[in-house]
Amino acid sequence: MMIYHTMVAGWMGFPYLSVSNGLTYSYAIAYRLKDKTSENWTARFIQFKNKSNKAEWGGATVFYEAVPALIKQLGLNPKRTAFIPALSSGEVKADPDRSMSWIARVSAEMCGAQYTDTALSKNVHEKIHGIYSAEGRTAELDKANYQSTKIDADHIFVFDDFITRGDTLSRIALAVLAANPKCKVYGIALAKAESVGFCPNPDNDQVPTRWDDLWKQGEQEHEAKFKKG
């Protein structure tokens, strides 16, 4: 099934995902194409996933401009908005030094929003990207048993690297809502993973040129800062 998006302040905005329980809306910079890995943005996202510091700086530089623009476009009060990082499969609590944690933290500073990496907890489970059946992924995620503490905010953004079906984000959203029933929960990610056959924009030509420049700028700043010799 093709999942369509609308453009919101340069972001791809998804009113729904394959699994959208508890999510008000989800946002991503671009597509990560599973079967077109040479595409420019997809190649960047693969480097990010492989923990390339250069790619992490590139992604962070886009977020630091794009996230405040999104919050402004949505008309949200930053003081009543909280950013929280999603948890990786091996985490019980968020590692504050992991890339999406510090990207969420600095994005919050740029917006004047709240940030917490202690609200969310879960059980360790196997990595789901290596499980190819939807049933298998669901069964593995069932083991996670996400829990959330109270967060004094009206709008809560869950920062993750990639959105695939939305199952992980949905489980986080439901956990957050169980503890904070009056808030709205949003997903925000670097990329939406998609196959070319189900992708409305397999060339990622919807991404603002400015963001391409920002990613390059972040990579160049990293190179300049950590140049050997």
C-alpha positions as CSV (number, residue, x, y, z in Angstrom):
1,M,0.0,0.0,0.0
2,M,1.4,3.4,-0.9
3,I,1.6,5.8,2.0
4,Y,1.2,9.4,0.8
5,H,2.6,12.5,2.4
6,T,2.0,16.2,2.3
7,M,4.7,18.8,2.5
8,V,4.9,20.7,5.8
9,A,7.7,23.4,6.2
10,G,9.9,21.3,3.8
11,W,9.2,18.0,5.7
12,M,7.3,15.0,4.3
13,G,4.3,14.9,6.6
14,F,2.5,11.6,7.0
15,P,-1.1,11.8,8.3
16,Y,-0.9,8.0,8.8
17,L,1.5,5.1,8.4
18,S,1.0,1.4,7.9
19,V,0.7,1.3,11.7
20,S,-0.4,4.7,13.3
21,N,-1.8,3.9,16.7
22,G,-1.6,6.9,18.9
23,L,0.3,9.1,16.4
24,T,-1.1,12.5,15.4
25,Y,1.3,12.9,12.5
26,S,4.8,11.8,11.5
27,Y,7.5,13.7,9.7
28,A,10.7,12.8,7.7
29,I,13.3,14.6,5.7
30,A,13.3,12.2,2.8
31,Y,12.9,8.6,1.7
32,R,15.4,5.9,2.3
33,L,14.9,3.6,-0.6
34,K,15.4,-0.1,0.1
35,D,16.1,-1.0,-3.5
36,K,17.9,2.2,-4.8
37,T,20.8,2.6,-2.4
38,S,22.8,4.8,-4.8
39,E,20.1,7.6,-4.6
40,N,21.8,10.7,-3.0
41,W,19.7,10.9,0.3
42,T,19.4,7.2,0.6
43,A,23.2,6.8,0.5
44,R,23.5,9.5,3.2
45,F,21.0,7.7,5.4
46,I,22.9,4.4,5.1
47,Q,26.1,6.2,6.2
48,F,24.2,7.6,9.2
49,K,22.9,4.2,10.1
50,N,26.5,2.9,9.9
51,K,27.4,5.6,12.5
52,S,29.5,7.7,10.2
53,N,30.2,10.8,12.3
54,K,30.3,12.9,9.1
55,A,26.8,11.8,8.1
56,E,25.6,12.3,11.7
57,W,26.8,15.9,11.5
58,G,25.1,16.3,8.1
59,G,21.8,15.1,9.5
60,A,22.1,17.1,12.6
61,T,22.7,20.3,10.7
62,V,19.5,19.8,8.7
63,F,17.5,19.1,11.8
64,Y,18.8,22.2,13.7
65,E,17.2,24.4,11.0
66,A,14.3,22.2,9.9
67,V,12.9,21.3,13.3
68,P,12.4,24.9,14.6
69,A,10.8,25.7,11.2
70,L,8.4,22.8,11.6
71,I,7.4,23.8,15.2
72,K,6.8,27.3,14.0
73,Q,4.7,26.2,11.0
74,L,2.6,24.0,13.3
75,G,2.0,26.9,15.6
76,L,3.0,25.0,18.7
77,N,4.1,26.6,21.9
78,P,7.7,25.4,22.3
79,K,7.5,25.6,26.1
80,R,4.6,23.1,26.0
81,T,6.4,20.8,23.5
82,A,8.8,18.0,24.5
83,F,11.3,16.1,22.4
84,I,12.2,12.5,23.4
85,P,14.5,10.1,21.6
86,A,13.3,6.6,20.6
87,L,15.1,3.6,22.0
88,S,17.3,1.2,20.0
89,S,16.6,-2.5,20.3
90,G,19.4,-3.0,22.9
91,E,18.4,-0.1,25.1
92,V,16.4,-0.1,28.3
93,K,16.7,3.7,28.6
94,A,18.0,6.2,26.1
95,D,21.7,6.6,25.8
96,P,22.2,10.4,25.9
97,D,25.3,10.1,23.7
98,R,23.6,8.3,20.9
99,S,23.2,10.4,17.7
100,M,19.4,10.8,17.8
101,S,19.5,11.7,21.5
102,W,21.9,14.6,21.1
103,I,20.1,15.7,17.9
104,A,16.8,15.8,19.8
105,R,18.5,17.6,22.7
106,V,20.1,20.3,20.6
107,S,16.9,20.6,18.5
108,A,15.0,21.3,21.7
109,E,17.6,24.0,22.6
110,M,17.2,25.6,19.2
111,C,13.4,25.6,19.6
112,G,13.1,26.5,23.2
113,A,11.3,23.2,23.7
114,Q,11.7,20.6,26.6
115,Y,13.9,17.6,26.2
116,T,14.0,14.4,28.3
117,D,15.8,11.1,27.7
118,T,14.6,9.5,30.9
119,A,10.8,9.4,30.3
120,L,10.8,6.3,28.1
121,S,11.9,2.7,29.0
122,K,11.5,-0.8,27.6
123,N,12.8,-4.3,27.6
124,V,15.7,-5.3,25.3
125,H,14.7,-7.1,22.2
126,E,16.2,-8.3,18.9
127,K,16.8,-5.9,16.1
128,I,13.7,-5.8,13.9
129,H,15.2,-4.7,10.6
130,G,16.6,-8.2,10.1
131,I,13.2,-9.8,10.5
132,Y,11.4,-9.8,7.2
133,S,7.8,-10.9,8.1
134,A,5.4,-8.3,9.6
135,E,4.3,-10.9,12.1
136,G,7.8,-11.6,13.2
137,R,8.5,-7.9,13.7
138,T,5.3,-7.5,15.7
139,A,6.1,-10.4,17.9
140,E,9.6,-9.1,18.6
141,L,8.3,-5.6,19.4
142,D,5.7,-7.1,21.8
143,K,8.7,-8.1,24.0
144,A,9.7,-4.4,24.3
145,N,6.8,-3.5,26.6
146,Y,7.3,0.3,26.3
147,Q,6.6,2.4,29.4
148,S,6.6,6.2,29.8
149,T,6.6,8.5,32.8
150,K,4.6,11.7,33.0
151,I,5.8,14.5,30.8
152,D,4.5,18.0,31.4
153,A,3.8,18.9,27.8
154,D,0.9,19.1,25.3
155,H,2.9,18.0,22.3
156,I,5.5,15.2,22.4
157,F,7.8,14.5,19.4
158,V,9.6,11.1,19.3
159,F,12.9,11.5,17.4
160,D,14.0,8.4,15.5
161,D,16.4,7.7,12.7
162,F,14.1,5.8,10.3
163,I,10.3,5.2,10.1
164,T,9.4,1.9,8.3
165,R,5.9,0.7,9.0
166,G,5.3,2.9,12.1
167,D,5.0,0.0,14.5
168,T,7.8,1.1,16.9
169,L,6.6,4.7,16.9
170,S,3.0,3.5,17.6
171,R,4.1,1.5,20.6
172,I,6.0,4.5,22.0
173,A,3.0,6.8,21.3
174,L,0.6,4.4,23.1
175,A,3.0,4.2,26.1
176,V,3.3,8.0,26.2
177,L,-0.5,8.4,26.0
178,A,-1.0,5.9,28.7
179,A,0.9,8.2,31.1
180,N,-0.1,11.5,29.4
181,P,-3.6,11.0,28.0
182,K,-4.2,14.6,27.1
183,C,-1.1,15.1,25.0
184,K,-0.5,14.6,21.2
185,V,2.4,12.4,20.0
186,Y,4.3,12.9,16.7
187,G,7.0,10.9,15.0
188,I,10.0,12.8,13.6
189,A,12.8,11.0,11.7
190,L,15.6,11.4,9.2
191,A,13.9,9.1,6.7
192,K,10.9,7.0,5.7
193,A,12.1,3.6,4.5
194,E,10.3,2.7,1.3
195,S,10.6,0.5,-1.8
196,V,10.8,2.2,-5.1
197,G,7.5,0.6,-6.3
198,F,5.6,2.1,-3.4
199,C,7.3,5.5,-3.4
200,P,5.7,8.6,-4.8
201,N,9.1,10.4,-5.1
202,P,11.8,7.8,-5.7
203,D,14.2,10.6,-6.7
204,N,13.6,12.5,-3.5
205,D,13.0,15.6,-5.6
206,Q,10.6,16.9,-3.0
207,V,13.4,17.7,-0.5
208,P,14.3,21.5,-0.3
209,T,17.6,22.4,-2.0
210,R,18.5,24.3,1.1
211,W,18.5,21.0,3.1
212,D,20.9,19.4,0.6
213,D,23.2,22.4,1.2
214,L,22.8,22.1,5.0
215,W,23.8,18.4,4.9
216,K,26.9,19.2,2.9
217,Q,27.7,22.0,5.3
218,G,27.5,19.7,8.3
219,E,29.8,17.2,6.6
220,Q,32.3,19.9,5.7
221,E,32.2,21.3,9.3
222,H,32.9,17.9,10.6
223,E,35.9,17.4,8.2
224,A,37.3,20.9,9.1
225,K,36.9,20.2,12.9
226,F,38.5,16.7,12.8
227,K,41.0,17.2,10.0
228,K,44.1,15.1,10.7
229,G,47.5,16.8,10.8
